[in-house]
């Protein structure tokens, strides 16, 4: 049943999540009036691209759509392209990644493989891990990363290995990091046993939450993760954004680009209007039916003029070094590789042609080296990336760099310290206390611990569905 339009639905932030949620709402009511506000010149957030020429295009690092196993969401994505235009990765090749650790590329697992330790040290770790099995492995149950990892692995492995890896990436002690810091880096498991021994332990959920199967290609089928990874057969995740944009435009959605929210008006626990500032004008959207805010908890709290405690976040600089090589990198079948060794600035190396063969063209094989450089580094990022790849033997003497360009993140991202997490939690709590019934947070950290796209999409659709139910009840 088509319901009459009774106001404008506004999405602040033109992310993949916002656009897909808007399409979902239009599926249920094609007459909805929807406006999407985006501060950049392009839509899509991290699903945008770096375009240097028609043939020289790069994603923002590794971005592959992971199915949520919710058909309501996944079908909308899958229908963006004909079936034969998707790369579909599943089973043992669902998510193939590796780790550079202790001077060696590990292609058997994305987790830390420490089977080569001396027996005394390894037995100490094993004893502490098995003593911890009664503890809750949920990171949200602990006040900081050190407490979480101590409860998960014991103090020895935490201090000897995990603390060093996390310090390398965040320049912060684990006692100061929020447990969400472990979301970005694969430290949720370690490899300690060979296949035959680990097979005996796979029946225990507590063990599986701590110990990884040693060979990702031989993982028993019943333990393979559900849901496929999807990527366009024609290289470039940004295509999904272009297709979504066209679908939304065809259904009357208005996009306001280069725009920020200048002010908000509310009345009786309702956002009634917002003022938008663009480069050359200020405009208002009145009669707000619902506002989905997807550009951060703290910016919304400040827009609502909520009093927040003093806090100066620590920012970590991120750099994408986009390269074209004459040969594929020495990463085997890996889609991407994490670097855990302390003497490197490299965080991750993405080999696009591993999961999308059409990424290779006359310009060469595209890769992305994501750097988290040291604070005092002021040199050439492209040179740094190439030197580190050669040092790790991911590039050989036969490799030539046909193209290289470094892209520095505009503002970086705040280090996930306990102080920053508490600050965000306070802002979120104050927003919720206002009980504004036509305003919802979406996006990263819109709920505590919400980080991965699958979780963000499920949360956004849950929020949108709640509004659809409320509307149906009102009009019934």
N, C-alpha and C positions, 0 to 999 in steps of 0.2 A: 504494500500500500504506500503510495506517495503521499507524504505529509506536506502541508504548506510550509514555506520558508518563514521563519519568525526571527531572523537575525543572522549575523555573520559569524561563522566559525573561523577563528584566526589561529594560525600556527606561527609561532615565533621561532625561526630557525628552519632553513630549507634543507634539512638533512634527508637521507634516505628513509629514516624512520618517519619523519613528518610527512613526507610525500606518500609513502605507502599507507600510512594511517588515513590520510586524506582520501586516497583512492578507496579504501575500505568503507569509509563513511558514505562516499558517493555511491558505492555499490548498494547500500541499504536505502539511501535516499538521494537519487540523482538531482533533486532540486535544491540540495544544500548550497548555500552561498559560502564559499571558502576563499580566504586570502592567506597566502604564505609570505612571510616577511623574512628576507635574507640579507645579512649585512655585507656579504661578498658580492662580486660580480657574477659568480657562478653558483649553481645549486650543488648539493650533494655532500658537503663536508669532506670527509676523508675518502669518499667515493669519487671525488674530482680527479683530474689528471694534471700532469705536467706535460704540456705540448710544446715541443721545440720546432717541429715541422710536421707535415702530413704523415710521415713515416716514422717519426721519432717521438713516440709518446710513452709515458710512464705512469703507472698507478702511484699512489702515495704509499709505497711499501706494499706488503702483502695484504690484499683484501679479496677474499673469496667468500661468496655467500654460503653460510652454513644453515642448512634447513633447521627450523625450530621443531619439526615433527607436529606442528599445528597446521592442518590443511588450510585453515582460514587465512593464514599468513603466507605459507609456502606456495599455495596455488596462485596467489596474486603475483608473486615473483616469477614463478615458472611460466606463467602466461605472458610475460613480457616478451618472450622470444619463442619462435617455433621450437619444437622439441629437438630437432636435428641441429639447432644452432647453439646448443648448450654443451659444454664439457661437464660430464657428470662423474664425480669422484666418490667412490664408495668402497665398502669392505676394507681390505688391507691397504688400499691405495686412497682411502678417504682423506687422510691428512698426513702426508709423509714429510717429516721434518727431522733435523738432526741437531747436534750440539758440538761445538768446539770447546774441549775442556782438557786441561793438563797437556796442552801442546798437541792435541790429536783431534781429528774430526771423527765424531761418533755418528755413523749413519744407521746404527741399529735401533736408536731410541732418541727422542727429543729430551729425555731426562738425563740426570747425571749418572753415569755408569762408573761405579767405584769397586768393581769386582777385582781390580788389580792391586788393591791395597794389601799390606801385609796382614797376615791372619790375626795377629793380636789386635790391631786397630779395627779390622773389619768385625771381629767378634764383639768388640766393645760396642760398636754401632748397632749390631744385630740385637744384642742384649737390651740396650736402651730402647730400641724401637719396639721390640716385643713387650717390654714392660709398659709401654705407653698405649697399648691397644685399647685400653678401657677409656681413654680420653676422647673427647669430642673433636673430630678433625675439621669442624666448621670454623673457618678463620674469624667469622663474626662473633664467635663466643669469647674472644680474647681481646685484651686491651691494647696489645702491641704485637708486632711481628715476632719479637724474641719469645714472648710467652707462648704464642701460637706454635712456633717451630719447636720450642722445648717440649711442649705437650705432645707434639706429633712425632718427633724423632728422638727426643732426649737432648741433653745439653751438649754432649760431645760432638755429634754430627752437626748440630746447629752452629756451634762456634767454629769448628774446624773447616766447614765447607759452606754451609748456607749463608752465614753472616758475611763471609768474604765476597760471595757472589752478589749479594744484595748491596753491599757497600760499594762494590765496583760500579754498579749501575746508578745508585742514588747518592753516593758520597755522604751517606748518613748511617749512623749506627742502627742496628736492628731494634734496639730498645726504644728508639725514637720513631720508628716506622709503624704506620698503621698496617694491620694484616692485609688490607686490600693491596698493599705493595706486591704481594705474591701473585696477583692476578696476571700481571704483565709478563712475568718471567716463569718458565716452567720448572718450579721448585716444589711442586706438589707431590712428587714421587722421586725415588731413587732406585737404581738397579743394584742389587746386592747378590742375587742368586742366578744360576744358569736356568735354562728352559725347564729341565726335568724337575728341579726342586721348586721353582716358582709355580709350575703347573699344579703342584700339590697344595699350594697356598691360595690359588685363585678363587676357591670357594668362600673365602673369608672376606667380607666387605671391608672390615677394618684393616686387614693386611693390604688389600688392593688400593686402599686410599693412601697408602704410604709407600708401597713397593711396586715398581713397574716391571712388566714382563720384559725380558732382556732383548727380545727381537720383535720389533713392531710388525714385521712381515710374517711372523709365525704365531701371532696372538690368536688363541682359540676363538672361533667364530662367535661363540655366545657372549664374548666380552668386547666385541667390536662395537664402537659407538654407533648409535642410530642416526639416521638422517644423512643425506648426501651433502657434499660440497659442490656448489654450482658456480660455473664461470663461463662467460660468453666464449663460444668457439672462436669468434673473431676477437683478437686481443683488445682488452680495455674494459675495466669494470665501470668506467664512466658511461658506457653505453646504456646501462640500466637506468641511470639518471636521466639521460636524454629521452629514453622511451617513456619513463614515468612522467616526465615533464610534458611530453606531447599528449599523453592520455589525459592528464589533468587539465591542460589547456583546452583540449577538445570538449571537456565537460564543464568548461566555464570557470575554472579556478584562476584567480588573479594572483600573479607574483609581483611583489614589490622588492626590487633589488637595490643593493647599496643603501640599505635602510636599517635604522635602529629605532627601538621604542623610546620616544622622548619623555612620555608621561602616561599614566594610567588614571582613569577615573572609576570610582566604585561607589556603590550605594546599596545598602541592605544586603551585604555579603554577596554582591554581584559586581563583576567588572562590567561597567556600562559602556566605556569608550577608551580608546587608546589614541595617542598622538604619535605619528611616525615622522621621523626626520630622515630625509634623503639629502643628496648633495645640494640640490637646488630648491627644495621646498619642504614645507611641513604640511602634512595632511592628517586628517582624523578618520578613524573608523568608529562609527557610532552603532548603538544597538548590538552589542556583542552577545552572541548566543553562547559561545564557549571559547575559551582561550587555552590553547595547548602551548606551554612554555618549554622549549627544548634547548635553551642556550645557557644552562647553568643555574644551579640553586642560588649561589651568592648574588649574581647579577639581578635575579628576580627579587631577592630580599632587599637589595638596595633600591630597586625600582619602586618597591612598596614602602620605602622609607622606614624600614625596620631597624632598630638599634642593634648593632652587632658588636661583639667584643673586639678590641684592637687585635689585629692579626696581620702579619706581613709574611705571605707565603714565600717559600723558597722555590725558585723556578729552575727547571732543568732544561737546558738547550737541546733540542733535537735537530738533527741534520739528515736530510735525504741526499745521498750521492747517487745520482742516476748515471749508469754507464752502459755503453754498448761495446761488446767484446767480439773479437774475430772468432773465438771458440767458446763453447759453453764452459762455465766455471767448473772446477773440480769438486762438485758437491754431489755427484752421483744422481740418484733419483729424487733427492730432497727438493721439496718446494721452497723451503727456507731453512736456514741454519742459525741457531743462536750462538753467540760467543760469550763464554763464561770466564775466560782468563783475564786476570786483573790488568795485565800490561797492554790491553787493547781498548780502544775507544769504541770499536764495533759492537753494536748491540745485536744486529740481525742482518743476514744476507739473504735476499730474495732472488730466486732464479725463476723468472716468469715463464720461460719456455718449458720448464719441467711440468707445469700443469696447463699451459696453453701453448702448444707448438707453433701457432701462428704468430706468437710474439717475435719470433725470429724473422728478420727480413734482410734486405740488401744492406742495411746499416749495421747488422750484426745481432748478437744475442743480448737482450736487455737484462740487466740486473739492477738491484737497488741495495746499496749499503747504508743501513740506518746507523748513524753515529750518535752516541751520547758523549761528546768530547769533554775533556777536563776543563774546568773553569778558566784556567789560565792559557788555554790553547788559542793562539791567534794566527795560525798558519793556514796553509792551503788544504781545505777539506778533501778535495779530489785526490791530491797527492797522498794525504794521510790514509784515505780509504784504499788506494791502490797498494801502498806500502804494506798495510796490514793484511790485505788479501794475499799478497805474495809471501809475506812472513808466515802466514797460516797454511801456505801451499794450496790455497784455493785458486790461485793463478800460478801458472808455470812460466818458464822462459819463453814458451811458444805463444803465450797469450799477449795480445796487443789490445790496448784500449782505443777504440775507434772514436769514442765520444765520452765526455764526462762533464757533468754539471751538478754543482751543489745547491741545494735548496734549504735554506734555514727557516725553521718554523717561526712564524711571526712573533709569538710571545712565549714559546716553549710551553711547558705544562708544570703545574705545581707538584713538588715532591710529595708523595703520599705519607706525610708525617702524621703522627698522632694529633699534633696541634691542628694541622690542616683538616684532618677528618672530623675532629670535634667542632671546628669552626663551621664546616659544611653541615654537620648534623644540627648544630644550633640554628643555623639559617633555615634549614628545612623544617625544623620543629616550629619555629616562629611563623613560618608561612602557613603551615597546617593549622596552627592555633587561630588564624584569622577566619577559618571556615568559609572561605570564598567558594561558593558551590559551583561556579562556572569557570574555575581555574584549575588546571592540572599541570603538574610537572611531568615532563618526559625527558628521555635522554640519559646520559651517563650520570650516575649518582643521584638520580631523581628519587630513588629509594636507596637506603644504605646497602653498600656492596654491589649495586647494579653497575656492571661494567661491560660485559660482552654484548655484542649486537643481538644475539638470539634472545637474551634476557630483556634487553631494552625494547625490542619489538614486541615481545609477549606482554610486557608491562604496558606499553603504549596501546596495544589492541585491547587489553583488559580494561584500561581506563576508558577508551572509546566505546567499548561495548556496554559499559556501565551507563554511559550517557545515552546510548541508544535505548536501553531498557527503561531508563527514567523517562525519556521522551515518549516511548510507547505507552507507558503507564499514564502519563499526563493526558495523552490524546485519546486514550481508550474510552 
